Amino acid sequence: MELWWGLTLLLSLIAAGRCQKPHKRFEYKYSFKGPYLAQKDNQVPFWHYSGNAIASEESVRITPSLRSQKGQIWTKNPTSFEWWEVDFVFRVTGRGRIGADGLALWFTDKPGVEGPVFGSSDKWNGLGVFFDSFDNDNKRNNPYVMAMVNDGTKVYDHEHDGLSQQLGGCLRDFRNKPFPVRAKLEYYHNILTLMIHSGMTNNDKDYEICMRAENVHLPPSGHFGVSAATGGLADDHDVLKFLVSSLRSQEEMALLQVNQEEEEKFQQEFQEYQEKTKKARDEYIALNPDAEKKEEEYESWEQRELRQIFVGQSQIHEVIRQLHMKMDEIIGRQERTLGLVSAVHSGMGGQVAPVGQVPPAQPVGGLPGDTIRRHEVDSILNNQRDIVQTARDIKTFVTEIHQKSNQLLGNSQKPQGSVQPVGYDLHVTLNEMKEGLNIVKRDLGTANQRLSGGLGGGAGCPSVSCVSTTIFITFMVLQIVLLIGYIMYRDSKEAQAKKFY
């Protein structure tokens, strides 16, 4: 028993040690960001770039939006730490709906050269994170973000976009976003985690997990790099920030405590580099006074409206994110509740639950009349079809009656030679026809209300009366036909009588 408690305590201490957040230290020799990113000689400190890459004050354009371009930028010095985190901020913009080819973030044992894999060489030894914007396999799964580890022997599969070789990935659209897209890559204790910021908001907390892989073995020391390439289609691939931080545990920090002399040396080196950067900036401003950006006191109405739109979108996105979190929590609770209910039900074995416990759920179809049946639905639909057909027939008969009445009214308005007028009888007949049609409309409305009530309240269909709707409508049609025949017969008699005058 004592041995068991000792092992439990040891495992808990190890888990607590692993759960501690690592100590993060910014490594400026492996990073770059604006402003004044490029020096007077158009070089980036501690980095070297080649190909079609262009360094400016605010960013490094790996490739411009021209066809068949390749560019890359790599660190000059290898890393002196084993675990690290990279905060990668970039933009991919283009005029077309589809872009090409993509962007790559590298960590390899040696800097790459110009090659076929997103502008860099193939068969690398290390890690490659690819932001692929062109769909080579025509599966409509791009833009795609993926990570791939190579030991120097694998050849990248261009035809299938490397899907069979990936360590993990996610489908994310990173082209033409209102804000820069961010990628946070962390490698700590052989666990690789990739987080993606979509670039739709300016909130730094809107990261989404893209992939996480364990037992990932990378070189203990290597070079960071970024490359890009264009093909028949072209995009601008701009890197705004590349920030690297070393990760060390608390135990490693205790063992790596530097003495006072080394700390003073580091501080002096940092001060000299900061003064050098400031001096270069002042010289550049003195030579180019127009290049200094002056902040305007007032913003234009276009900028204000655009800012308000983005602020509103950010607030909507934040509310949706909170709703997603609440929904995930509710779904988790529901799954746990269903698991407990199923466990209780399986443990009871179909027996009656004692007092104080939840009885097993009854099947839905166990109670008679609780749900509508299939044949009832078919019966209701058939009744609706009959009613619609009957209404169409009535409409046809009414149209014919309207035409006959117009003809009769036209004949009555003509001067006649008969002694006895017929206008009064005609009006009486038309009034009777209108009353009959009103009765038909009222009966149809009553039937429709009963049918709607049966669908909404779950009640059965109304009982059929002694005289059905079909018989009633047939009787009305016969009556109308007889009336029309009588009127035509009377008109013919009157026409024959006119011959004697």
C-alpha positions in Angstrom: 0.0 0.0 0.0 2.8 2.4 0.8 4.5 1.6 -2.5 1.3 2.4 -4.3 1.0 5.7 -2.6 4.6 6.5 -3.3 4.2 5.8 -7.1 1.0 7.9 -7.2 2.8 10.8 -5.6 5.8 10.5 -7.9 3.5 10.4 -11.0 1.6 13.4 -9.8 4.8 15.4 -9.2 6.0 14.5 -12.7 2.6 15.6 -14.2 2.7 18.8 -12.2 6.2 19.5 -13.5 5.1 18.9 -17.1 2.0 21.2 -16.7 4.2 24.1 -15.7 4.5 26.7 -18.4 8.0 27.0 -20.0 10.1 30.0 -19.6 9.9 32.1 -22.8 12.8 34.2 -23.9 12.8 36.4 -27.0 15.7 35.6 -29.4 16.4 38.8 -31.5 19.1 37.1 -33.5 16.6 34.8 -35.1 13.8 37.4 -35.6 12.9 40.4 -37.6 10.0 42.9 -37.7 9.3 46.5 -38.9 9.7 49.3 -38.9 13.1 50.0 -40.3 13.5 46.3 -41.0 16.1 46.7 -43.8 19.3 48.7 -43.2 21.0 51.2 -45.6 22.6 48.4 -47.5 19.2 46.7 -47.9 20.2 43.8 -45.7 18.2 42.4 -42.8 20.4 41.9 -39.6 21.3 38.3 -38.8 19.4 37.1 -42.0 20.3 36.7 -45.7 17.8 36.5 -48.5 18.1 35.5 -52.2 16.2 34.9 -55.3 13.3 37.4 -56.0 13.0 38.4 -52.3 12.8 42.1 -51.6 13.4 43.7 -48.1 11.7 47.0 -47.2 11.1 49.1 -44.1 8.0 47.3 -43.0 8.2 43.8 -44.4 10.1 41.3 -46.5 8.4 40.5 -49.8 9.4 36.9 -50.5 8.0 36.9 -54.0 6.1 39.6 -56.0 3.0 39.0 -57.9 4.8 38.0 -61.1 4.8 34.6 -62.8 7.5 32.0 -62.1 9.2 33.8 -59.2 11.1 32.2 -56.2 12.5 33.8 -53.1 13.7 32.8 -49.7 15.2 34.2 -46.5 17.2 32.3 -43.9 19.0 32.9 -40.6 22.7 33.2 -40.7 23.4 31.5 -37.3 22.1 28.1 -36.1 20.0 28.0 -33.0 21.5 27.4 -29.6 18.3 26.1 -27.9 16.3 22.9 -28.4 12.7 24.0 -27.8 11.3 27.1 -29.4 8.1 29.0 -30.5 7.7 31.0 -33.7 5.1 33.8 -34.1 4.8 34.2 -37.9 2.8 37.2 -39.3 2.3 37.4 -43.1 0.0 38.5 -45.9 -0.8 36.7 -49.2 -2.6 39.0 -51.6 -3.6 38.6 -55.2 -6.1 39.9 -57.8 -7.4 36.5 -58.8 -9.8 34.2 -57.0 -7.2 31.5 -57.1 -3.6 32.1 -56.1 -0.3 30.2 -56.5 1.9 28.6 -55.4 2.3 29.2 -51.7 4.5 30.0 -48.7 6.7 27.8 -46.5 8.1 28.2 -43.0 11.3 26.1 -42.5 13.4 24.7 -39.6 16.2 22.6 -41.1 19.7 21.6 -40.1 21.2 23.8 -42.8 19.8 26.7 -45.0 18.1 25.7 -48.1 18.8 26.7 -51.7 16.5 27.6 -54.5 14.4 24.6 -55.4 11.0 23.1 -56.4 9.4 23.0 -52.9 7.8 26.4 -52.5 11.0 28.0 -53.7 13.4 26.0 -51.6 15.3 22.7 -52.0 13.8 19.2 -51.7 14.9 16.4 -49.4 15.5 18.7 -46.4 16.3 17.5 -42.9 13.8 19.1 -40.5 10.4 20.6 -40.5 8.4 22.4 -43.2 5.1 24.2 -42.7 3.4 24.8 -46.0 0.7 27.4 -46.8 -0.4 25.9 -50.1 -2.8 28.1 -52.1 -3.0 26.1 -55.4 -4.9 22.9 -55.8 -2.7 20.6 -57.8 -4.8 17.4 -57.3 -8.1 19.1 -58.2 -9.8 17.9 -55.0 -10.9 21.4 -54.1 -9.1 21.3 -50.7 -7.0 24.5 -51.0 -5.9 26.8 -49.5 -4.4 24.3 -47.1 -2.0 24.5 -44.2 0.1 21.4 -43.4 3.3 20.4 -41.6 5.7 17.8 -42.9 8.8 16.3 -41.3 11.6 15.0 -43.6 14.8 13.1 -42.7 16.6 14.1 -45.9 15.3 11.1 -48.0 11.7 11.9 -48.9 10.7 13.7 -52.1 7.8 16.1 -51.8 4.7 14.8 -53.7 3.6 17.8 -55.8 0.9 15.9 -57.7 -1.1 15.2 -54.5 0.0 18.4 -52.6 1.9 16.1 -50.1 -1.3 15.0 -48.4 0.0 11.4 -47.9 3.2 12.8 -46.3 1.8 15.4 -44.0 2.1 15.2 -40.2 -1.1 17.1 -39.8 -3.0 20.1 -41.3 -6.1 22.1 -41.7 -8.2 23.8 -44.4 -7.7 27.6 -43.9 -8.2 30.4 -46.3 -5.3 32.9 -45.8 -5.5 34.9 -49.0 -6.8 38.5 -49.2 -7.7 39.0 -45.6 -8.4 42.5 -44.0 -5.8 41.9 -41.3 -2.5 40.0 -41.4 -2.7 36.3 -40.9 -0.8 34.8 -38.0 0.7 31.4 -37.4 2.0 30.3 -34.0 4.3 27.2 -34.2 5.5 25.7 -30.9 7.9 22.8 -30.4 8.4 21.7 -26.8 9.3 18.3 -25.5 8.8 16.7 -28.9 5.3 18.0 -29.2 4.6 20.2 -32.2 1.5 22.5 -32.1 0.3 24.8 -34.9 -2.2 27.6 -34.2 -3.7 29.7 -37.0 -5.2 33.2 -36.8 -7.6 33.7 -39.8 -6.9 37.5 -40.2 -10.6 38.4 -40.1 -10.2 40.3 -36.8 -7.5 42.3 -35.1 -7.9 40.4 -31.8 -4.6 38.6 -30.8 -6.6 35.9 -29.0 -8.5 34.6 -32.0 -6.2 31.6 -32.6 -7.6 28.3 -33.7 -5.8 24.9 -33.4 -4.7 23.6 -36.7 -2.7 20.5 -35.8 -0.9 18.9 -32.8 1.5 16.0 -33.1 3.5 14.1 -30.5 6.8 12.2 -30.8 8.1 14.7 -33.3 11.9 14.6 -33.5 13.6 17.6 -35.1 17.3 18.5 -35.2 18.5 20.0 -31.9 20.0 22.9 -33.7 19.0 24.4 -37.0 18.2 27.4 -39.2 14.8 29.1 -39.6 13.7 30.2 -43.0 10.8 31.4 -45.2 10.4 30.7 -48.9 7.7 31.2 -51.5 7.1 30.6 -55.2 4.6 31.5 -57.9 3.6 29.7 -61.1 1.2 30.4 -63.8 -0.8 32.4 -61.2 0.9 34.8 -58.9 0.4 36.4 -55.4 2.4 38.8 -53.3 3.9 36.9 -50.4 4.8 39.4 -47.6 6.3 38.5 -44.2 5.7 41.3 -41.7 7.0 39.6 -38.5 9.1 36.6 -37.7 9.5 36.4 -33.9 11.4 33.5 -32.3 11.4 32.7 -28.6 13.3 30.0 -26.9 11.4 27.7 -24.4 13.1 26.3 -21.3 11.7 24.6 -18.3 12.1 25.9 -14.8 14.8 23.3 -14.0 16.8 24.2 -17.1 16.6 27.9 -16.1 17.9 27.1 -12.7 20.9 25.2 -14.2 21.6 27.9 -16.8 21.8 30.9 -14.5 24.4 33.2 -16.0 26.9 35.0 -13.9 27.2 38.7 -13.6 29.9 39.2 -16.2 28.0 37.3 -18.9 24.8 39.3 -18.1 26.7 42.6 -18.4 28.2 41.4 -21.7 24.8 40.6 -23.0 23.4 44.0 -21.9 26.3 45.8 -23.5 25.8 43.9 -26.8 22.1 44.8 -26.8 22.8 48.4 -26.1 25.3 48.7 -28.9 22.9 47.0 -31.3 20.1 49.3 -30.2 22.2 52.5 -30.6 23.4 51.3 -34.0 19.8 50.8 -35.1 18.7 54.2 -33.8 21.6 55.9 -35.5 20.8 54.2 -38.9 17.2 55.3 -38.5 18.1 58.9 -37.8 20.5 59.0 -40.7 17.8 57.7 -43.0 15.2 60.2 -41.8 17.8 63.0 -42.3 18.5 61.9 -45.9 14.8 61.3 -46.6 12.6 63.7 -44.7 9.6 62.9 -46.8 9.7 59.3 -45.8 8.9 60.1 -42.1 5.2 59.3 -41.5 3.4 62.1 -39.7 0.3 61.1 -37.8 -2.8 63.0 -38.9 -4.8 64.7 -36.2 -8.1 63.8 -37.7 -9.1 60.7 -39.6 -11.2 60.9 -42.8 -14.8 59.7 -42.9 -13.8 56.7 -45.1 -11.2 55.6 -42.5 -13.7 56.1 -39.7 -16.4 54.0 -41.4 -14.0 51.3 -42.3 -12.7 51.2 -38.7 -16.3 51.0 -37.4 -17.1 48.1 -39.8 -14.0 46.2 -38.7 -14.8 46.9 -35.0 -18.4 45.6 -35.5 -17.1 42.5 -37.3 -14.7 41.9 -34.5 -17.4 42.2 -31.9 -19.7 39.8 -33.9 -16.8 37.3 -34.2 -16.1 37.5 -30.4 -19.8 36.9 -29.6 -19.9 33.9 -32.1 -16.7 32.5 -30.5 -18.3 32.7 -27.0 -21.4 31.0 -28.3 -19.3 28.3 -29.8 -17.6 27.8 -26.4 -21.0 27.7 -24.7 -22.4 25.2 -27.3 -19.3 23.0 -26.9 -19.9 23.0 -23.1 -23.6 22.2 -23.5 -22.8 19.3 -25.9 -20.2 18.0 -23.5 -22.7 18.0 -20.6 -25.3 16.4 -22.8 -22.9 13.6 -23.9 -21.9 13.0 -20.2 -25.6 12.9 -19.2 -26.5 10.5 -22.0 -23.5 8.3 -21.0 -24.7 8.2 -17.4 -28.3 7.4 -18.5 -27.1 4.6 -20.8 -24.9 3.2 -18.1 -27.8 3.2 -15.6 -30.1 1.6 -18.2 -27.6 -1.1 -19.0 -26.9 -1.7 -15.3 -30.6 -2.1 -14.5 -31.1 -4.8 -17.2 -34.6 -3.8 -18.0 -35.9 -4.0 -14.4 -38.1 -1.4 -12.8 -36.1 1.4 -11.2 -36.5 1.8 -7.5 -37.7 5.0 -5.9 -35.2 7.9 -6.3 -33.7 6.7 -9.5 -34.4 7.7 -13.1 -36.5 5.1 -14.9 -35.5 4.0 -18.3 -36.8 6.1 -21.2 -40.0 4.8 -22.9 -39.9 4.3 -26.7 -41.3 7.1 -28.7 -43.9 4.9 -30.4 -45.1 3.3 -27.2 -47.9 5.7 -26.5 -50.9 5.5 -28.9 -51.7 8.7 -30.7 -48.7 10.6 -29.5 -47.2 11.0 -33.0 -48.8 11.3 -36.5 -48.7 8.1 -38.5 -47.6 7.6 -42.1 -51.0 6.7 -43.4 -52.5 9.7 -41.7 -50.0 12.0 -43.4 -50.9 10.3 -46.8 -54.6 10.8 -46.1 -54.2 14.4 -45.3 -52.1 15.0 -48.4 -54.7 13.2 -50.5 -57.5 15.4 -49.0 -55.4 18.5 -49.8 -55.0 17.3 -53.4 -58.7 16.7 -53.7 -59.6 20.1 -52.3 -57.1 21.8 -54.7 -58.5 19.9 -57.7 -62.1 20.8 -56.6 -61.2 24.4 -56.2 -59.7 24.4 -59.7 -62.9 22.9 -61.2 -65.0 25.5 -59.3 -62.8 28.2 -60.7 -63.3 26.9 -64.2 -67.1 26.8 -63.8 -67.2 30.3 -62.3 -65.2 31.6 -65.3 -67.7 30.0 -67.7 -70.6 31.4 -65.7 -69.0 34.9 -65.7 -68.7 34.7 -69.5 -72.3 33.6 -70.0 -73.5 36.3 -67.6 -71.6 39.0 -69.6 -73.2 37.7 -72.8 -76.6 37.9 -71.2 -76.0 41.4 -69.8 -74.9 42.5 -73.3 -78.0 41.1 -74.9 -80.3 42.7 -72.3 -78.8 46.1 -73.0 -79.8 45.9 -76.7 -83.2 47.4 -77.7 -85.8 44.6 -77.9 -89.3 44.5 -79.4 -90.9 42.3 -76.8 -93.7 43.6 -74.6 -92.5 42.0 -71.3 -89.0 42.9 -70.1 -86.6 40.2 -68.8 -84.1 42.2 -66.7 -85.7 41.5 -63.3 -85.6 37.7 -63.8 -82.0 37.9 -64.9 -80.9 39.8 -61.8 -82.8 37.4 -59.5 -81.0 34.5 -61.2 -77.6 36.1 -60.8 -78.2 36.8 -57.1 -79.1 33.2 -56.5 -75.9 32.1 -58.2 -73.9 34.5 -56.0 -75.5 33.1 -52.9 -74.7 29.6 -54.0 -71.0 30.5 -54.6 -70.8 32.2 -51.2 -72.1 29.0 -49.6 -69.4 27.0 -51.5 -66.6 29.4 -50.4 -67.8 29.2 -46.7 -67.8 25.4 -46.8 -64.3 25.3 -48.3 -63.0 27.8 -45.7 -64.5 25.7 -42.9 -62.9 22.5 -44.3 -59.5 24.2 -44.6 -59.7 25.4 -41.0 -60.5 22.0 -39.8 -57.6 20.5 -41.8 -55.2 23.1 -40.4 -56.4 22.5 -36.9 -55.9 18.8 -37.4 -52.2 19.3 -38.5 -51.3 21.7 -35.7 -53.0 20.2 -32.7 -52.4 16.5 -33.5 -56.1 15.7 -33.5 -57.6 13.2 -36.0 -59.4 14.0 -39.2 -63.0 15.3 -38.8 -65.8 12.8 -39.3 -67.5 12.7 -42.6 -71.0 14.1 -42.7 -74.0 12.4 -44.3 -73.5 14.5 -47.5 -69.9 14.6 -48.7 -68.2 17.5 -50.4 -68.1 15.8 -53.8 -71.8 15.2 -53.8 -72.6 18.8 -52.7 -70.4 20.3 -55.4 -71.9 18.0 -58.1 -75.3 19.0 -57.0 -74.4 22.7 -57.2 -72.9 22.2 -60.7 -76.0 20.5 -61.9 -78.2 23.3 -60.5 -76.1 25.9 -62.3 -76.3 24.0 -65.5 -80.0 23.7 -65.2 -80.3 27.4 -64.6 -78.2 28.2 -67.6 -80.2 25.8 -69.7 -83.5 27.4 -68.5 -82.3 30.9 -69.3 -81.1 29.8 -72.8 -84.4 28.0 -73.4 -86.4 31.1 -72.4 -84.3 33.3 -74.6 -84.9 31.1 -77.6 -88.7 31.1 -76.9 -88.7 34.9 -76.8 -86.7 35.1 -80.0 -89.3 32.9 -81.7 -92.1 35.1 -80.4 -90.5 38.2 -81.8 -91.0 36.9 -85.3 -94.8 37.6 -85.0 -94.3 41.4 -84.3 
